[in-house]
Amino acid sequence: MVSAACTLNQVRAQQFFPINETNRLVHLLDPQRSEPPQNAPIASSDGFMINLGSVLLQLCEPFMAPNSPHAAKIDATYLLSTHRLQLDKETKLCATADDVMYWLDPRNPDLRQRYLEHMRDEMVEPEPEGTPPLAVSASFGTISEYFFLAMRTLHLGLLSSFTVFNELARHHHMSKNEQDLREGEIARLRQMGGGAPNPLLEQMEAEIAKFREMNAAITRFLHCYQTQLLDPDLLSLALRYYRLVSRWLVAAAEPPPEGLPLSPKVPRLFASLPEFCLDDVAQFLKHLTNFAPHVLEDLPPDELYDFVTLMVTFIGSPKYVKNPYLRATFTRLLRFLVPNSDENADARGRRAHGSDRLPPV
Protein backbone atom coordinates (compact mmCIF):
# COMPACT_ATOMS: atom_id res chain seq x y z
CA MET A 1 0.00 0.00 0.00
CA VAL A 2 2.80 2.42 0.89
CA SER A 3 4.69 1.78 -2.33
CA ALA A 4 1.46 2.21 -4.30
CA ALA A 5 0.81 5.54 -2.56
CA CYS A 6 4.33 6.69 -3.48
CA THR A 7 3.90 5.59 -7.10
CA LEU A 8 0.55 7.33 -7.46
CA ASN A 9 1.91 10.55 -5.93
CA GLN A 10 5.04 10.98 -8.06
CA VAL A 11 3.56 14.29 -9.23
CA ARG A 12 4.15 15.73 -5.74
CA ALA A 13 7.89 15.63 -6.42
CA GLN A 14 7.65 17.73 -9.57
CA GLN A 15 9.07 21.23 -9.55
CA PHE A 16 5.80 23.02 -10.36
CA PHE A 17 3.55 21.04 -8.01
CA PRO A 18 3.67 23.66 -5.18
CA ILE A 19 2.62 26.45 -7.59
CA ASN A 20 -0.16 24.35 -9.11
CA GLU A 21 -1.40 23.31 -5.68
CA THR A 22 -1.40 26.91 -4.45
CA ASN A 23 -3.35 28.01 -7.52
CA ARG A 24 -5.85 25.22 -6.90
CA LEU A 25 -6.37 26.28 -3.28
CA VAL A 26 -6.74 29.94 -4.22
CA HIS A 27 -9.25 29.06 -6.94
CA LEU A 28 -11.30 27.12 -4.41
CA LEU A 29 -11.50 30.23 -2.25
CA ASP A 30 -12.56 32.61 -5.01
CA PRO A 31 -13.30 31.04 -8.41
CA GLN A 32 -14.15 34.43 -9.91
CA ARG A 33 -10.79 36.06 -9.20
CA SER A 34 -8.55 33.24 -10.41
CA GLU A 35 -8.58 30.95 -13.41
CA PRO A 36 -9.16 27.24 -12.78
CA PRO A 37 -6.01 25.09 -12.95
CA GLN A 38 -5.54 23.55 -16.37
CA ASN A 39 -5.05 19.77 -16.41
CA ALA A 40 -4.32 19.75 -12.71
CA PRO A 41 -2.76 16.37 -11.80
CA ILE A 42 -4.49 14.25 -9.19
CA ALA A 43 -2.55 13.62 -5.99
CA SER A 44 -3.28 12.62 -2.42
CA SER A 45 -3.86 15.36 0.10
CA ASP A 46 -1.07 16.82 2.20
CA GLY A 47 -2.72 15.49 5.34
CA PHE A 48 -2.78 11.90 4.05
CA MET A 49 0.86 11.92 2.96
CA ILE A 50 2.07 13.57 6.17
CA ASN A 51 0.15 11.09 8.32
CA LEU A 52 1.51 8.18 6.29
CA GLY A 53 5.04 9.51 6.75
CA SER A 54 4.42 9.92 10.50
CA VAL A 55 3.45 6.25 10.80
CA LEU A 56 6.58 5.15 8.95
CA LEU A 57 8.74 7.40 11.16
CA GLN A 58 7.35 5.65 14.21
CA LEU A 59 8.23 2.29 12.66
CA CYS A 60 11.80 3.55 12.12
CA GLU A 61 12.13 4.87 15.67
CA PRO A 62 13.59 1.66 17.20
CA PHE A 63 16.75 1.93 15.05
CA MET A 64 17.16 5.73 14.93
CA ALA A 65 19.58 5.90 17.87
CA PRO A 66 23.22 6.58 16.88
CA ASN A 67 24.44 3.38 18.54
CA SER A 68 21.69 1.12 17.23
CA PRO A 69 23.13 -2.11 15.78
CA HIS A 70 20.06 -2.53 13.60
CA ALA A 71 20.98 0.47 11.42
CA ALA A 72 23.80 -1.63 9.92
CA LYS A 73 21.14 -3.82 8.31
CA ILE A 74 20.02 -1.02 5.96
CA ASP A 75 20.66 -2.32 2.44
CA ALA A 76 21.36 0.54 0.04
CA THR A 77 20.73 -1.67 -3.01
CA TYR A 78 17.03 -1.32 -2.17
CA LEU A 79 17.11 1.92 -4.15
CA LEU A 80 18.49 0.13 -7.22
CA SER A 81 15.92 -2.65 -7.17
CA THR A 82 12.37 -2.64 -8.45
CA HIS A 83 11.22 -4.42 -5.31
CA ARG A 84 8.88 -1.61 -4.22
CA LEU A 85 9.89 1.63 -5.91
CA GLN A 86 10.72 2.60 -9.48
CA LEU A 87 13.60 5.06 -9.10
CA ASP A 88 15.63 4.36 -12.22
CA LYS A 89 14.74 7.77 -13.72
CA GLU A 90 15.79 9.72 -10.64
CA THR A 91 18.89 11.92 -10.88
CA LYS A 92 21.86 10.19 -9.25
CA LEU A 93 24.36 11.73 -6.86
CA CYS A 94 27.31 11.53 -9.24
CA ALA A 95 26.57 8.93 -11.92
CA THR A 96 24.61 8.91 -15.14
CA ALA A 97 21.84 6.46 -15.96
CA ASP A 98 24.19 4.77 -18.46
CA ASP A 99 26.85 4.35 -15.77
CA VAL A 100 24.41 2.62 -13.44
CA MET A 101 23.06 0.35 -16.18
CA TYR A 102 26.62 -0.65 -17.07
CA TRP A 103 27.57 -1.39 -13.45
CA LEU A 104 24.51 -3.61 -13.16
CA ASP A 105 25.24 -5.38 -16.47
CA PRO A 106 28.95 -4.96 -17.39
CA ARG A 107 28.81 -7.75 -19.98
CA ASN A 108 26.56 -5.73 -22.27
CA PRO A 109 28.84 -4.40 -25.07
CA ASP A 110 26.60 -1.41 -25.89
CA LEU A 111 26.54 -0.30 -22.26
CA ARG A 112 30.31 -0.81 -22.07
CA GLN A 113 30.83 1.44 -25.09
CA ARG A 114 28.63 4.22 -23.69
CA TYR A 115 30.37 3.92 -20.35
CA LEU A 116 33.81 4.24 -21.94
CA GLU A 117 32.71 7.31 -23.92
CA HIS A 118 31.41 8.97 -20.76
CA MET A 119 34.61 8.21 -18.85
CA ARG A 120 36.63 9.63 -21.73
CA ASP A 121 34.57 12.82 -21.71
CA GLU A 122 35.01 13.12 -17.94
CA MET A 123 38.75 12.31 -18.26
CA VAL A 124 38.35 9.55 -15.67
CA GLU A 125 40.07 6.17 -15.74
CA PRO A 126 37.37 3.56 -16.57
CA GLU A 127 36.99 0.33 -14.69
CA PRO A 128 38.81 -2.57 -16.31
CA GLU A 129 36.80 -5.00 -18.37
CA GLY A 130 35.70 -8.00 -16.34
CA THR A 131 34.83 -6.03 -13.21
CA PRO A 132 32.04 -7.91 -11.39
CA PRO A 133 28.57 -6.33 -11.60
CA LEU A 134 27.09 -4.23 -8.85
CA ALA A 135 25.11 -6.81 -6.89
CA VAL A 136 21.53 -5.97 -5.93
CA SER A 137 19.92 -8.02 -3.19
CA ALA A 138 17.05 -10.29 -4.18
CA SER A 139 15.11 -9.63 -0.96
CA PHE A 140 15.19 -7.04 1.79
CA GLY A 141 14.61 -7.07 5.53
CA THR A 142 12.06 -5.15 7.52
CA ILE A 143 14.52 -2.43 8.51
CA SER A 144 15.40 -1.61 4.91
CA GLU A 145 11.71 -1.61 4.01
CA TYR A 146 10.81 0.84 6.76
CA PHE A 147 13.85 3.06 6.20
CA PHE A 148 13.48 3.57 2.45
CA LEU A 149 9.69 3.71 2.35
CA ALA A 150 9.85 6.40 5.03
CA MET A 151 12.44 8.29 2.96
CA ARG A 152 10.32 8.23 -0.17
CA THR A 153 7.09 9.06 1.66
CA LEU A 154 8.67 12.05 3.41
CA HIS A 155 10.05 13.21 0.07
CA LEU A 156 6.58 13.15 -1.48
CA GLY A 157 4.68 14.17 1.65
CA LEU A 158 6.25 16.23 4.42
CA LEU A 159 8.88 18.01 2.31
CA SER A 160 6.47 18.62 -0.56
CA SER A 161 3.92 20.06 1.89
CA PHE A 162 6.56 22.38 3.35
CA THR A 163 7.15 23.70 -0.17
CA VAL A 164 3.41 24.19 -0.74
CA PHE A 165 3.20 25.99 2.60
CA ASN A 166 6.08 28.26 1.56
CA GLU A 167 4.45 29.02 -1.80
CA LEU A 168 1.09 29.70 -0.14
CA ALA A 169 2.77 32.07 2.34
CA ARG A 170 4.45 33.88 -0.58
CA HIS A 171 1.11 34.24 -2.34
CA HIS A 172 -0.46 35.56 0.88
CA HIS A 173 2.33 38.11 1.24
CA MET A 174 1.79 39.38 -2.31
CA SER A 175 -1.98 39.55 -1.84
CA LYS A 176 -1.56 41.43 1.44
CA ASN A 177 0.71 43.92 -0.31
CA GLU A 178 -1.97 44.46 -2.97
CA GLN A 179 -4.50 45.10 -0.22
CA ASP A 180 -2.21 47.58 1.55
CA LEU A 181 -1.57 49.46 -1.71
CA ARG A 182 -5.28 49.85 -2.37
CA GLU A 183 -5.96 50.95 1.18
CA GLY A 184 -3.23 53.58 0.86
CA GLU A 185 -4.61 54.75 -2.46
CA ILE A 186 -8.17 55.01 -1.16
CA ALA A 187 -7.00 57.04 1.83
CA ARG A 188 -5.21 59.42 -0.57
CA LEU A 189 -8.30 59.78 -2.76
CA ARG A 190 -10.50 60.50 0.23
CA GLN A 191 -8.13 63.20 1.38
CA MET A 192 -8.08 64.81 -2.08
CA GLY A 193 -11.84 64.55 -2.58
CA GLY A 194 -12.80 66.16 0.71
CA GLY A 195 -15.59 63.64 1.33
CA ALA A 196 -17.36 64.12 -2.01
CA PRO A 197 -18.93 60.96 -3.55
CA ASN A 198 -16.61 59.17 -5.92
CA PRO A 199 -17.54 56.03 -7.94
CA LEU A 200 -13.88 55.01 -8.00
CA LEU A 201 -13.80 54.95 -4.20
CA GLU A 202 -16.78 52.63 -4.08
CA GLN A 203 -15.14 50.30 -6.59
CA MET A 204 -11.87 50.25 -4.65
CA GLU A 205 -13.68 49.66 -1.36
CA ALA A 206 -15.38 46.63 -2.90
CA GLU A 207 -12.00 45.34 -4.09
CA ILE A 208 -10.47 45.85 -0.66
CA ALA A 209 -13.34 43.93 0.94
CA LYS A 210 -12.66 41.00 -1.41
CA PHE A 211 -8.92 41.14 -0.66
CA ARG A 212 -9.62 41.07 3.06
CA GLU A 213 -11.91 38.09 2.69
CA MET A 214 -9.39 36.27 0.51
CA ASN A 215 -6.43 37.00 2.80
CA ALA A 216 -8.39 35.89 5.84
CA ALA A 217 -9.18 32.59 4.11
CA ILE A 218 -5.53 32.07 3.05
CA THR A 219 -4.50 32.81 6.64
CA ARG A 220 -6.76 29.98 7.78
CA PHE A 221 -5.08 27.69 5.25
CA LEU A 222 -1.66 28.71 6.57
CA HIS A 223 -2.70 28.05 10.16
CA CYS A 224 -3.89 24.57 9.16
CA TYR A 225 -0.54 23.85 7.49
CA GLN A 226 1.35 25.18 10.51
CA THR A 227 -0.66 23.04 12.90
CA GLN A 228 0.30 19.84 11.08
CA LEU A 229 3.75 20.63 9.71
CA LEU A 230 5.12 22.21 12.88
CA ASP A 231 3.80 19.57 15.28
CA PRO A 232 6.63 19.14 17.84
CA ASP A 233 6.36 15.34 17.93
CA LEU A 234 6.45 15.07 14.14
CA LEU A 235 9.44 17.41 13.82
CA SER A 236 11.30 15.58 16.60
CA LEU A 237 10.80 12.23 14.89
CA ALA A 238 11.75 13.63 11.47
CA LEU A 239 14.86 15.26 12.93
CA ARG A 240 16.04 11.98 14.43
CA TYR A 241 15.26 10.17 11.19
CA TYR A 242 17.32 12.58 9.09
CA ARG A 243 20.17 12.24 11.57
CA LEU A 244 20.05 8.53 10.77
CA VAL A 245 19.98 9.30 7.03
CA SER A 246 23.02 11.56 7.49
CA ARG A 247 25.00 8.82 9.24
CA TRP A 248 23.97 6.30 6.59
CA LEU A 249 25.06 8.55 3.71
CA VAL A 250 28.46 9.25 5.25
CA ALA A 251 28.99 5.51 5.82
CA ALA A 252 27.92 4.77 2.21
CA ALA A 253 30.71 7.06 0.95
CA GLU A 254 33.21 4.76 2.72
CA PRO A 255 35.44 7.43 4.30
CA PRO A 256 38.95 6.22 5.15
CA PRO A 257 39.69 5.36 8.81
CA GLU A 258 41.97 8.40 9.13
CA GLY A 259 39.13 10.72 8.09
CA LEU A 260 38.85 13.24 5.28
CA PRO A 261 39.48 13.68 2.42
CA LEU A 262 37.39 10.98 0.80
CA SER A 263 38.94 8.54 -1.64
CA PRO A 264 39.26 9.95 -5.19
CA LYS A 265 37.46 6.82 -6.44
CA VAL A 266 33.75 7.10 -5.65
CA PRO A 267 32.13 3.81 -4.57
CA ARG A 268 29.78 2.61 -7.27
CA LEU A 269 26.89 2.07 -4.88
CA PHE A 270 27.15 5.59 -3.47
CA ALA A 271 27.38 7.12 -6.95
CA SER A 272 24.21 5.23 -7.93
CA LEU A 273 22.09 6.60 -5.08
CA PRO A 274 19.27 9.01 -6.04
CA GLU A 275 20.17 12.63 -5.38
CA PHE A 276 17.03 13.17 -3.32
CA CYS A 277 18.54 11.03 -0.53
CA LEU A 278 20.99 13.82 0.24
CA ASP A 279 18.88 16.72 -0.97
CA ASP A 280 16.03 15.76 1.39
CA VAL A 281 18.28 16.29 4.41
CA ALA A 282 19.23 19.75 3.13
CA GLN A 283 15.61 20.67 2.33
CA PHE A 284 14.34 19.52 5.72
CA LEU A 285 16.95 21.57 7.57
CA LYS A 286 16.29 24.57 5.32
CA HIS A 287 12.57 24.40 6.07
CA LEU A 288 13.33 24.20 9.77
CA THR A 289 15.52 27.31 9.63
CA ASN A 290 12.68 29.15 7.87
CA PHE A 291 9.64 27.98 9.81
CA ALA A 292 10.84 26.45 13.09
CA PRO A 293 14.38 27.69 13.86
CA HIS A 294 13.86 27.07 17.59
CA VAL A 295 13.93 23.30 16.89
CA LEU A 296 17.55 23.55 15.77
CA GLU A 297 18.50 26.27 18.25
CA ASP A 298 17.43 24.07 21.16
CA LEU A 299 19.47 21.08 19.98
CA PRO A 300 22.62 20.35 22.00
CA PRO A 301 25.86 20.35 19.95
CA ASP A 302 26.22 16.56 20.10
CA GLU A 303 22.90 16.17 18.26
CA LEU A 304 24.06 18.56 15.53
CA TYR A 305 27.17 16.42 15.00
CA ASP A 306 25.57 14.09 12.42
CA PHE A 307 24.36 16.98 10.24
CA VAL A 308 27.61 18.94 10.46
CA THR A 309 29.63 15.80 9.67
CA LEU A 310 27.47 15.18 6.58
CA MET A 311 27.96 18.71 5.32
CA VAL A 312 31.68 18.87 5.97
CA THR A 313 32.14 15.48 4.28
CA PHE A 314 30.44 16.41 1.01
CA ILE A 315 30.60 20.20 0.80
CA GLY A 316 34.03 20.07 -0.84
CA SER A 317 33.61 16.80 -2.73
CA PRO A 318 32.25 17.55 -6.21
CA LYS A 319 33.18 14.03 -7.32
CA TYR A 320 30.70 12.66 -4.79
CA VAL A 321 27.98 15.30 -5.13
CA LYS A 322 27.78 16.71 -8.65
CA ASN A 323 25.03 19.24 -7.93
CA PRO A 324 26.73 22.56 -7.01
CA TYR A 325 23.46 24.05 -5.72
CA LEU A 326 23.11 21.23 -3.22
CA ARG A 327 26.63 21.84 -1.91
CA ALA A 328 25.88 25.58 -1.75
CA THR A 329 22.78 24.83 0.35
CA PHE A 330 25.01 23.01 2.82
CA THR A 331 27.24 26.08 2.99
CA ARG A 332 24.28 28.26 3.98
CA LEU A 333 23.04 25.73 6.49
CA LEU A 334 26.41 25.50 8.18
CA ARG A 335 26.16 29.18 9.00
CA PHE A 336 23.02 28.43 10.95
CA LEU A 337 24.01 25.16 12.57
CA VAL A 338 27.37 26.18 14.00
CA PRO A 339 26.58 27.43 17.53
CA ASN A 340 27.87 30.71 18.87
CA SER A 341 29.99 31.05 21.98
CA ASP A 342 28.48 31.06 25.48
CA GLU A 343 29.31 34.76 25.78
CA ASN A 344 26.40 35.61 23.48
CA ALA A 345 23.76 33.42 25.11
CA ASP A 346 20.31 34.94 25.46
CA ALA A 347 18.27 35.37 28.62
CA ARG A 348 17.11 31.74 28.48
CA GLY A 349 20.67 30.52 28.21
CA ARG A 350 20.33 29.53 24.56
CA ARG A 351 23.28 30.24 22.35
CA ALA A 352 22.85 32.15 19.13
CA HIS A 353 23.77 30.23 16.02
CA GLY A 354 26.21 30.83 13.25
CA SER A 355 23.78 32.80 11.14
CA ASP A 356 24.17 35.57 13.72
CA ARG A 357 27.93 35.65 13.88
CA LEU A 358 29.66 34.01 10.92
CA PRO A 359 30.59 36.19 7.95
CA PRO A 360 29.19 35.09 4.59
CA VAL A 361 31.13 32.10 3.31
N, C-alpha and C positions, 0 to 999 in steps of 0.2 A: 504494500500500500504506500509506504513512504517513497520508494523508488518511483512508483507511478505518479505520485504527487509532484515529485521533482521533474519528471519527464514532461508532465502536462503544464508545468509552470516555467518552462525554459524562457518564455517571453519576459519574465520578471528580471532576468539578467541582462536584457538588452539595454543599450545606452539610452534610448529615448522612452523607455517605459515610465520613469518618474514624471516626465513632462506630459505624456499621454494620460497617465493616471490622474495627475493634477487637473488637466483640462476636463476629464470626465467628471471629477468631483465638483468642479466649478459649474459645469453645465447642469448638473443635477440641482444645484442651488438656484440657478437663474437661467433657465433655457433660453430666455429672450435676449440676454446680454452676451451670450457666447454661442458659438457654432457647435453643433454636436460632433463628437469625435468621429473621424472617418475610418471605417474598417478597424475599429478598436479591437485588439486581441482579447480573448477571454482568458482570464487568470483567476486563481483563487484569491480570496480576500487577504488583506494584510493580517487580520486577526487569526485566520486559520493557519497561515504559514508560521506566524510567530508562536502560536500555541503548539504547533507540531514541533518546531525547533526547541521549545522549552521542555517538552517531554523527552526528546532525544538528549538534551543537555543533562537531564536528571539521570538518564541511563548511563551517560558517560562519567557521572560524578565519582563512582567508586575508583576509577583509575586516573583521576585528574591530579592527584597529589604528586609533587616532584619526585618523591622516592618510591612511587608505586611500581612494583615489578611487572604489573600487567601491561603497562604502557609499552614494554619491549615487544609485545605480541602484535603491535600494529603493523600490518603488512602493506607497504606502500604500493605493491603491484596491484592492489585493489583498484587504483585509479587508471590502470592500463587495461584492466579486464572489462568485459561486457557483462559481468556477473549481475550487476544491478543498474549501473549508470552508463550512459553513452557519452563519453567525454573525449572521443578521438578528435573532434573538431575544435576543442578548446586550445587557446594559445598556451604554448609550453614556456617554462621558465627560461630555457636557453637552448632549445632544440627546435628543429623544424618538424613538420609532420613526416617528411620523407626520412629524416634521421631516425625517428622513432620506429617507423615501419621497417627500416633496414635493420635496426637493432633487434627487432622481434623476429625478422626473417632474413638473416644475413646470406642465405644461400640463393636468394632471388637475384639474378644478374641485373635486371632492370633497376631494382632498388640499390644495388651495389654501385651501379654507374651514376645514379643521381646523387648518392651519398658522396662519392669521390669528387664529383663536380662541385658540390657544396663545400666540401673541405678545401678544395683548391681555391675557391672564391674567398673563403675565410682565412686562407693561408694557415691552415691547421693540419698537423700530421694525422692522416686517417688511420683508423684501426687496421691492423694487418688482416688479410683475408684468412678465414678459418676461425676468427674469433667466435666463441660460443654465443648463441642468441641470449637476449635478455629474457630470463625465465619469469613467467607470470604464473602465480599459484592457480591451481585448479579449483580450490575451495578456500573459504575464508572463515575465520573464527568470529565469535560474537563481538569481541572487542573491536576488530577491524570494521565490522558491520556498523556498530554504533558510532564509531569515530568518524567514518567517512560519510555516512548518511547525515549525521549532525552537521558536518562541514558543508555539505551541499545544501541542506535545508536552510541553514543560517545564511548562506550566500544568496539564496532565492527569497528568503523570508525576512529575517531581522535586518540584514544590511540593505536589502532593497527597500524595506519600509522606512529605514532611516533616510534614504535618499529621497523618497517620496515626501517625507516629513519636511526635509530641507527645501525641496522645491515648492511645497505648499506654503512654507513660511516666507519664501522669497516672493511668491505671488501675493501673499497677504501684505507684505511690506510695500510692494508696488501699488497695490490697490489703496492702501492707507495713504500713501503719498498723493495719489490722485484725489482722494477725498479731502486731504488737507489743502491742496492747491485750490480746489473749488470753494472750500470754505473761506480761504483767504481772498479769493476773487470776489465772492459775494459780499464779504465785509467791505471791500473797497468800493464796490458798486453802490452799496447802501450809503456809504459816506458821501459819495459824489452826488447821488440822487436826492439826498436830503429827505428821504422818506416818501418820495413820489412813487406811485405804482409803476412797475416795470415788468413787462412780460418775460424778459430775459431772467430776472430774479426768480420768478416763479418756476421757470424751467430748470434753473440751476438748483433751486431748493429741492425739486423733485428728484434730480440726479443725486444730490447729496443724500437724500433719504434712502435711495436704492443702494448707494455705496455703503451707508451705515448698516443697512440690513445684510448686505453681502459680507461685509467684513466681520460682523458679529457671527454670522454662520460659519465663516472660515475659522474664526477664533475657536468656535466649538469643535470643529474638526481637529484643530491643532491640539486642543486640550485632550481630546480622545487619544490622539497619537502619543502625546506625552505620557498619559496615564499608563499605556501599555509598554511603550518603548523604554521608558525611564523607570520601570518597576525595579526597586533595589535588588530583589531576589533574582530577577532575570539577568540584570547587569552583572551581579556577582558571579552567577554561574557562567555566563558568557566570558567574563574576564578570566576565570580559572581555566575555561576550555581553551581560550586562545593562548594562554600561557603554555598549556600542553602542546598546542599546535606549534608554538615557537620552539619549544625544546625538540619536538619531532623533526622540524625542518632543519635545525642546526645539526642534529644527529645524521639526517639523511645526506647532508653535504660531506660527511666523513672528515671532519677537521682533524689534523694531525695531533698526536698526544701533546706535543709541545705548544699547541695553540696556533694562532694566526701567524702568517697568512695561510689561506686554503691552498690545497694542491692545485697546480696549474691545469691538471687534467680533471675535468668535471666528471663525477660519477654518472654513468648513463641513466641510472634510475632517477637521480635527482634532476638531471636535465630534462627528463621526460614528464616531470610532474606538471600539472596545469598551473598556470600563473596565478589563478585565483586563490590557490592555497596560501601563497604569501601575501597577495594583495588584500585578502580578506582581513588579515591581522592588521595591516596598515589602515584599512578603511574603518574597521571597528574602533581603533584607537583615535582616529581622526574624528569620528562621530562623537566619541566620548569627550574629546577636548572642546568640541563645539557646543554640545548639549548637556553634558554632565561632567564638567571638569573636576568637580569635587570627588568623584569616584577615584580618579587617578591621584589627586592631591592627598587623599587620605590613605593611600597605599604606603606601607613601609618600604624602605629601599630594597629589602631582600625580595619583595614580591615584584618589584620592577626589574629585577635582575634578568629574568627570562626574555623580556621584551628588549631591553638594552643590548643583551648579548646577541639576539637575532639581528638587530639593526647594525651593530658594529661588525658582525660577521659578513653581512652582505652589502653594506653600503658602499664599500670600495671594491666590490668583486663583480665587475661587468661581465666576466665570463660565466658567472653563476646566475646572475639576474640581468637579462638583456635590457629590460625596460628601464630607461633612464628616469622616467617620471616616477616610477615606483621607488627607486633609490632616493630621488629627491624628496618624496613624501617621508621617508625615514629620516632624512636630514631635518625636516621641519618638526617631526615628532620628537626627535632627540632633544630639541630645545625646550620642549615642554616636560619631558620625562625626567631630565636630569634635575635633582632637587637642589635647592639653594642651601646656603649655609645656615646654621642655627641662629646666627646673628640677626637674620632678617625674618624670624618667625613672627607670625601674627599673634593676636591676643589669645587665640585658642591654642597656641603652641604649634600650629601647622606651619611647615616651611613652604615658602614660595618656590615655584618651580622655574626651570631654566628659561621658560618663555619670558620671565620677568627680569632676567639678569644676563643671559648670554647674548653676545652680539650676534648679528645675522651671520650665518655660516656661509 
